[in-house]
Amino acid sequence: MSLINVNNLTFRYEGSNHNVFENVTFNIDTNWKLGLIGRNGKGKTTFLKLLLGKYEYTGIISKVTDFEYFPFEVKDKERMAIEIVNEITPNSEDWEIIKELNLLNTDPEVLYRDFNNLSGGEQVKILLVSLFLKGNKFLLIDEPTNHLDIETRNNLAEYLKKKSGFILVSHDREFLDKVVDHIISINNTNIEIQKGNFSSWQQNKAARDNFELTQNEKLTKDINRLEIAARNTTNWSDKIEKSKYNTTNSGSSIDRGYVGHQAAKMMKKSKVMEKRIENAIEEKTSLLKNIDRNDTLKILPLENKRNPLIIANDFQIKYDNKEIFNKISFEIKNEERVAITGKNGVGKSSILKLILGNEIQYEGNLKIVNDLKLSYVSQSTENLSGNLKEFAIKNKINESIFKAMLSKMGVSNLEFNKNIEEMSEGQKKKILIAKSISESANLYIWDEPLNYIDILTRMQIEEAVIRYKPTIIFVEHDETFIKNVATKIIHLE
């Protein structure tokens, strides 16, 4: 058995007063298949880069294996994909590359197109092929499922099932359940490892959270009861002490020694109670540290009396007069939540862009109600810039509501002062989601909204969509999200 040992790991970024990790200690068996989970900004990618030796830290990380990190950095994206694969894995034969692409259900013709012109999913597949051809190393796989369609995610899951020795960062609950045998969770105050998949980890965490909440409630009651008793005892002690200087009804003096003794006993009892209060408070403060708030997000959709909002008959999008999916017919009615599914490149995003008003060639009939107010979440975060205040002003949204939604999704006040360009991809995506749910709209159009978004936030978004019933059409590859949220599915073939 080979181990990766982490002992008393402490790390903070240069110039920061906040430790990302503090005195973290655990061991990893290099045969395990670990799923690494945690809120956006908690340090998942940072931890992987610490294993790679990218940052200076205090403590010890010892290993008996070499690491390989995904995704690879692609410096010149204007080259053909095959050139990039050959650069990353120079000893690979063409047949080996094609074999790996087939395992990911991908046409080998993508190898001979410019990497920059490939879809996000196709780019991920090219880099995954390069990873799998690297040989026997412990793999650090950072969010490989972003942009991948459901079928390819399932193919990748089947592939990873046959491998051992990796840490996988993923926010896709179903994908984690299919692949991993251990969960490593970055919590608010520590890092924990549990045997099992995400579902078993979630059940254990829920049970522990409920226990801590029950204990917290019990200790709160104990503290209140003890505080009242301590105040009463102190008051009685003071009264008894003062009574030493009184006289009896007959005019004789009170036995001051006896009274003083009684007062001392009451004061001692009060001190004992105070100590018990201190112990209870100390025990109470050790609870709830790793319980994430799951505040409810709010969506305020606009009512629309016209119904349906969109009607499509024998509808089909074309690229250069080439059909990219079979003809479809559908309607989108008020309060429906419509998921568009299908392989990468089949035209899912194009339907959304057409509804948004982009000029896209199509055949058949498409009727969209006039003057719909739309709210859009794009796949890309590339155009985000400036600070949050500037972003709110530019997009004409209420800054207070916008920041409140971000806070509920786990973005800290420290992040509010950063420029958006400095934030993680997950935090950038949360900005787009927070913008959208801060807008009142007749129709919400979301294109892969959950890329890079952590699991807890995904669950918050699910709850908000189900609770407030916005009319929404979305493209997403998270099967759990689709199952929980969609009232209708449009599948493109």
LINKA-V123049 format. One record per residue. N is the residue number from 1. SS is DSSP state (hx for helix, st for strand, lp for the rest). PSI is psi in whole degrees, -180 to 180 (* if undefined). NEAR is the number of other ideal C-beta (glycine too) atoms within 12 Angstrom. Layout:
N|SS|PSI|NEAR / N|SS|PSI|NEAR
//
This chain:
1|lp|127|12 / 2|lp|142|19 / 3|st|150|20 / 4|st|118|35 / 5|st|127|22 / 6|st|120|29 / 7|st|122|19 / 8|st|41|18 / 9|st|124|32 / 10|st|134|23 / 11|st|138|29 / 12|lp|150|20 / 13|lp|148|21 / 14|lp|131|11 / 15|lp|-7|6 / 16|lp|149|13 / 17|lp|4|9 / 18|lp|127|19 / 19|lp|129|20 / 20|lp|-44|27 / 21|st|145|34 / 22|st|115|21 / 23|st|48|19 / 24|st|132|32 / 25|st|128|21 / 26|st|169|28 / 27|st|146|24 / 28|st|128|34 / 29|st|130|26 / 30|lp|-3|29 / 31|lp|-9|19 / 32|lp|155|32 / 33|st|99|35 / 34|st|135|45 / 35|st|123|45 / 36|st|120|41 / 37|st|160|43 / 38|lp|162|38 / 39|lp|151|35 / 40|lp|136|39 / 41|lp|0|34 / 42|lp|-12|35 / 43|lp|24|39 / 44|hx|-52|39 / 45|hx|-37|32 / 46|hx|-43|32 / 47|hx|-44|37 / 48|hx|-40|34 / 49|hx|-26|24 / 50|hx|-41|35 / 51|hx|-35|38 / 52|lp|-7|25 / 53|lp|24|16 / 54|lp|-24|18 / 55|lp|156|24 / 56|lp|145|15 / 57|lp|168|30 / 58|st|153|18 / 59|st|-166|22 / 60|st|133|18 / 61|st|112|34 / 62|st|143|19 / 63|lp|158|24 / 64|lp|25|17 / 65|lp|160|27 / 66|lp|150|20 / 67|st|153|31 / 68|st|128|31 / 69|st|137|32 / 70|st|135|39 / 71|lp|151|31 / 72|lp|148|28 / 73|lp|129|14 / 74|lp|110|25 / 75|lp|-44|13 / 76|lp|99|14 / 77|lp|-1|20 / 78|lp|-11|15 / 79|lp|164|23 / 80|st|150|23 / 81|hx|-38|37 / 82|hx|-34|28 / 83|hx|-38|24 / 84|hx|-42|36 / 85|hx|-45|38 / 86|hx|-32|22 / 87|hx|-42|23 / 88|hx|-40|32 / 89|lp|77|28 / 90|lp|-18|14 / 91|lp|4|14 / 92|lp|140|26 / 93|lp|156|15 / 94|hx|-39|18 / 95|hx|-33|12 / 96|hx|-40|22 / 97|hx|-45|34 / 98|hx|-38|23 / 99|hx|-44|18 / 100|hx|-38|31 / 101|hx|-39|34 / 102|hx|-38|20 / 103|hx|-27|27 / 104|lp|13|39 / 105|lp|47|28 / 106|lp|134|35 / 107|lp|126|20 / 108|hx|-14|26 / 109|hx|-20|15 / 110|hx|-24|33 / 111|hx|-26|29 / 112|hx|25|22 / 113|lp|155|25 / 114|st|133|21 / 115|hx|-38|32 / 116|hx|-24|19 / 117|hx|-2|18 / 118|lp|154|31 / 119|lp|165|31 / 120|hx|-41|36 / 121|hx|-41|38 / 122|hx|-37|34 / 123|hx|-43|32 / 124|hx|-42|37 / 125|hx|-41|47 / 126|hx|-42|50 / 127|hx|-33|42 / 128|hx|-42|43 / 129|hx|-45|43 / 130|hx|-39|40 / 131|hx|-47|35 / 132|hx|-19|36 / 133|lp|1|32 / 134|lp|-13|30 / 135|lp|-168|19 / 136|lp|95|18 / 137|lp|161|26 / 138|st|121|34 / 139|st|136|38 / 140|st|99|40 / 141|st|109|42 / 142|st|104|37 / 143|lp|65|40 / 144|lp|-16|46 / 145|lp|-7|47 / 146|lp|131|42 / 147|lp|-10|40 / 148|lp|137|40 / 149|lp|167|38 / 150|hx|-43|38 / 151|hx|-43|26 / 152|hx|-36|37 / 153|hx|-42|41 / 154|hx|-39|25 / 155|hx|-43|33 / 156|hx|-39|41 / 157|hx|-45|32 / 158|hx|-38|18 / 159|hx|-48|33 / 160|hx|-26|35 / 161|hx|-33|21 / 162|lp|-8|15 / 163|lp|164|30 / 164|lp|155|24 / 165|lp|70|33 / 166|st|157|44 / 167|st|125|48 / 168|st|117|44 / 169|st|120|45 / 170|lp|149|47 / 171|lp|10|41 / 172|lp|109|41 / 173|hx|-44|35 / 174|hx|-39|29 / 175|hx|-46|40 / 176|hx|-43|41 / 177|hx|-34|29 / 178|hx|-24|29 / 179|hx|-44|39 / 180|lp|159|39 / 181|lp|-3|29 / 182|st|150|33 / 183|st|130|39 / 184|st|116|43 / 185|st|130|38 / 186|st|107|38 / 187|lp|-173|29 / 188|lp|-34|23 / 189|lp|-6|22 / 190|lp|179|24 / 191|st|131|35 / 192|st|150|25 / 193|st|131|30 / 194|st|146|28 / 195|st|140|18 / 196|lp|-176|24 / 197|lp|-169|29 / 198|hx|-43|36 / 199|hx|-43|22 / 200|hx|-37|21 / 201|hx|-43|32 / 202|hx|-41|26 / 203|hx|-44|17 / 204|hx|-42|21 / 205|hx|-41|27 / 206|hx|-42|18 / 207|hx|-43|15 / 208|hx|-43|23 / 209|hx|-43|24 / 210|hx|-40|17 / 211|hx|-46|17 / 212|hx|-39|23 / 213|hx|-41|19 / 214|hx|-45|16 / 215|hx|-41|22 / 216|hx|-43|24 / 217|hx|-42|17 / 218|hx|-44|18 / 219|hx|-36|26 / 220|hx|-45|22 / 221|hx|-43|16 / 222|hx|-44|22 / 223|hx|-45|26 / 224|hx|-45|18 / 225|hx|-44|18 / 226|hx|-37|27 / 227|hx|-42|22 / 228|hx|-45|17 / 229|hx|-40|22 / 230|hx|-41|28 / 231|hx|-44|18 / 232|hx|-43|18 / 233|hx|-42|28 / 234|hx|-43|24 / 235|hx|-44|18 / 236|hx|-39|21 / 237|hx|-44|28 / 238|hx|-43|17 / 239|hx|-43|18 / 240|hx|-42|27 / 241|hx|-42|24 / 242|hx|-29|16 / 243|hx|-10|22 / 244|hx|-29|22 / 245|hx|7|12 / 246|lp|170|17 / 247|st|161|13 / 248|lp|173|11 / 249|lp|-29|7 / 250|lp|-5|7 / 251|lp|-7|8 / 252|lp|159|9 / 253|st|149|15 / 254|lp|146|22 / 255|lp|97|15 / 256|hx|-32|18 / 257|hx|-45|12 / 258|hx|-46|15 / 259|hx|-43|23 / 260|hx|-40|20 / 261|hx|-44|17 / 262|hx|-42|23 / 263|hx|-41|27 / 264|hx|-41|18 / 265|hx|-44|19 / 266|hx|-39|27 / 267|hx|-40|24 / 268|hx|-42|18 / 269|hx|-40|23 / 270|hx|-42|29 / 271|hx|-39|18 / 272|hx|-44|19 / 273|hx|-41|27 / 274|hx|-40|22 / 275|hx|-41|16 / 276|hx|-37|23 / 277|hx|-46|27 / 278|hx|-44|18 / 279|hx|-42|18 / 280|hx|-41|27 / 281|hx|-42|21 / 282|hx|-43|14 / 283|hx|-39|20 / 284|hx|-41|25 / 285|hx|-18|18 / 286|lp|-14|17 / 287|lp|164|25 / 288|lp|2|25 / 289|lp|-30|16 / 290|lp|14|23 / 291|lp|113|21 / 292|lp|136|30 / 293|lp|138|19 / 294|lp|57|24 / 295|lp|145|19 / 296|lp|126|21 / 297|lp|158|36 / 298|lp|136|26 / 299|lp|136|34 / 300|lp|78|25 / 301|lp|149|31 / 302|lp|141|24 / 303|lp|149|17 / 304|lp|121|27 / 305|lp|-17|10 / 306|lp|142|21 / 307|lp|133|17 / 308|lp|166|26 / 309|lp|-33|38 / 310|st|136|38 / 311|st|129|22 / 312|st|132|30 / 313|st|129|18 / 314|st|46|16 / 315|st|142|31 / 316|st|128|30 / 317|st|146|36 / 318|st|145|19 / 319|st|120|16 / 320|lp|45|9 / 321|lp|12|11 / 322|st|127|13 / 323|st|134|22 / 324|lp|-13|28 / 325|lp|160|28 / 326|lp|156|19 / 327|lp|141|22 / 328|st|157|33 / 329|st|137|18 / 330|st|165|30 / 331|st|150|25 / 332|st|115|39 / 333|lp|166|24 / 334|lp|137|26 / 335|lp|9|27 / 336|lp|148|30 / 337|st|103|37 / 338|st|120|40 / 339|st|134|38 / 340|st|122|42 / 341|st|164|34 / 342|lp|173|30 / 343|lp|160|32 / 344|lp|137|38 / 345|lp|3|33 / 346|lp|-7|30 / 347|lp|16|35 / 348|hx|-51|42 / 349|hx|-30|37 / 350|hx|-37|29 / 351|hx|-43|38 / 352|hx|-44|36 / 353|hx|-34|25 / 354|hx|-43|27 / 355|hx|-34|41 / 356|hx|-13|25 / 357|lp|5|15 / 358|lp|150|17 / 359|lp|106|10 / 360|lp|135|23 / 361|lp|132|20 / 362|st|165|28 / 363|st|160|21 / 364|st|-167|23 / 365|st|133|18 / 366|st|115|28 / 367|st|126|20 / 368|st|130|27 / 369|lp|137|24 / 370|lp|152|12 / 371|lp|30|12 / 372|lp|136|28 / 373|lp|122|23 / 374|st|150|31 / 375|st|128|37 / 376|st|136|32 / 377|st|118|39 / 378|lp|162|30 / 379|lp|-44|33 / 380|lp|146|22 / 381|lp|11|31 / 382|lp|-31|14 / 383|lp|4|16 / 384|lp|134|30 / 385|lp|171|18 / 386|lp|-169|19 / 387|lp|176|22 / 388|hx|-36|37 / 389|hx|-47|20 / 390|hx|-39|18 / 391|hx|-44|31 / 392|hx|-43|27 / 393|hx|-46|15 / 394|hx|-38|19 / 395|lp|7|24 / 396|lp|47|14 / 397|lp|156|30 / 398|lp|118|21 / 399|hx|-41|23 / 400|hx|-46|16 / 401|hx|-44|23 / 402|hx|-49|35 / 403|hx|-33|28 / 404|hx|-41|24 / 405|hx|-41|36 / 406|hx|-42|41 / 407|hx|-42|24 / 408|hx|-27|30 / 409|lp|10|43 / 410|lp|9|34 / 411|lp|122|35 / 412|lp|161|23 / 413|hx|-28|14 / 414|hx|-36|16 / 415|hx|-23|29 / 416|hx|-25|26 / 417|lp|-4|15 / 418|lp|157|26 / 419|lp|147|19 / 420|hx|-34|33 / 421|hx|-25|19 / 422|hx|-8|20 / 423|lp|162|31 / 424|lp|165|33 / 425|hx|-37|34 / 426|hx|-42|39 / 427|hx|-37|36 / 428|hx|-41|36 / 429|hx|-35|41 / 430|hx|-33|46 / 431|hx|-43|46 / 432|hx|-41|44 / 433|hx|-46|45 / 434|hx|-38|46 / 435|hx|-47|38 / 436|hx|-45|39 / 437|hx|-10|41 / 438|lp|-10|36 / 439|lp|141|32 / 440|lp|127|25 / 441|lp|157|30 / 442|lp|-34|34 / 443|st|126|38 / 444|st|128|45 / 445|st|109|41 / 446|st|123|45 / 447|st|104|36 / 448|lp|60|38 / 449|lp|-22|46 / 450|lp|0|46 / 451|lp|128|41 / 452|lp|-4|40 / 453|lp|133|43 / 454|lp|164|40 / 455|hx|-44|44 / 456|hx|-41|35 / 457|hx|-37|43 / 458|hx|-43|41 / 459|hx|-37|32 / 460|hx|-43|35 / 461|hx|-44|46 / 462|hx|-50|33 / 463|hx|-40|24 / 464|hx|-43|35 / 465|hx|-43|39 / 466|hx|-39|23 / 467|hx|-44|20 / 468|hx|-8|25 / 469|lp|51|21 / 470|lp|152|41 / 471|lp|122|40 / 472|st|139|47 / 473|st|128|48 / 474|st|153|46 / 475|st|126|45 / 476|lp|149|46 / 477|lp|6|41 / 478|lp|106|41 / 479|hx|-38|30 / 480|hx|-43|30 / 481|hx|-45|38 / 482|hx|-47|33 / 483|hx|-40|19 / 484|hx|-28|23 / 485|hx|-44|35 / 486|lp|135|28 / 487|lp|-13|24 / 488|st|144|24 / 489|st|130|25 / 490|st|112|33 / 491|st|126|24 / 492|lp|135|31 / 493|lp|*|18
//
